[in-house]
Amino acid sequence: MQKKSNDILVFISSKEGSCGECQSELASGAWITLDQEKGALCLSCADLDHLEFLPSGDPALTRRSKKYSKLYAVVLRWSKRRKRYERQGLLVELEAIEKAEQECLADQEIRERRRERDALRREELDVKYIKEFATKIEEHYPSCPPGKAKIIAEHACQKYSGRVGRTAAAKSFSEKMIELAVLAHIRHAETQYDDLLLSGVDRWEARERVEMDVLRVLEYWQRQD
């Protein structure tokens, strides 16, 4: 880790030693600073023992605590696996942590309301998209039974499903993508395709067996009555 110009660095030692000032023993895992003249110093001798440890993991809390603390130090530990020092957190004043926590708690409600608004907006957009997708199905397949277009659209447009309704082409209401969604529904819901699969028939063979049934239903749904 590259040291910033004003950062005080505290290291979690990986070997035993002694403090270069008070001569107290420093066990493996002791927190030390490094002095050019005296070598390793315990936190008491480095005048850092009044600070509280704030672990990494909450960027907002870390940023604010650092801002409010008159004195802070970066805590590092050597990673044998990665062959580098990795940041563990900060040593900061307790008052700074408490003030930062209060601000973060105040922001939490605001962030939660924002997440709820965003979720509601995404849900509204999805409902609108599914409705438009169903309308396009009805336009292309006017004899599609009542309610079927909505069922097909809801299934094809499920989030994170990887189904045709979530593709870029489908979102632009490509006629081919709409047809694929309709064909998939007919194959599974209007033929014996699923029964064939359950009986052990290969997928492509099962498709061949039901192909004529699928086309008959598709042609019927395309009728302009």
ABEGO torsion letter per residue (X at the ends): XBBBAABBBBBBBABBBBBAAAGBBBBBGBBBBBBAAAEBBBAAAAGAAABBBBBBGBAAAAAAAAAABABBBBBBBBBAAAGBBBBAEBBBBAAAAAAAAAAAAAAAAAAAAAAAAAAAAAAAAAAAAAAAAAAAAAAABAABBBGAAAAAAAAAABBGAGBAAABAAAAAGBAAAAAAAAAAAAAAAABAAAAAAAAGBBAAAAAAAAAAAAAAAAAAAABBX
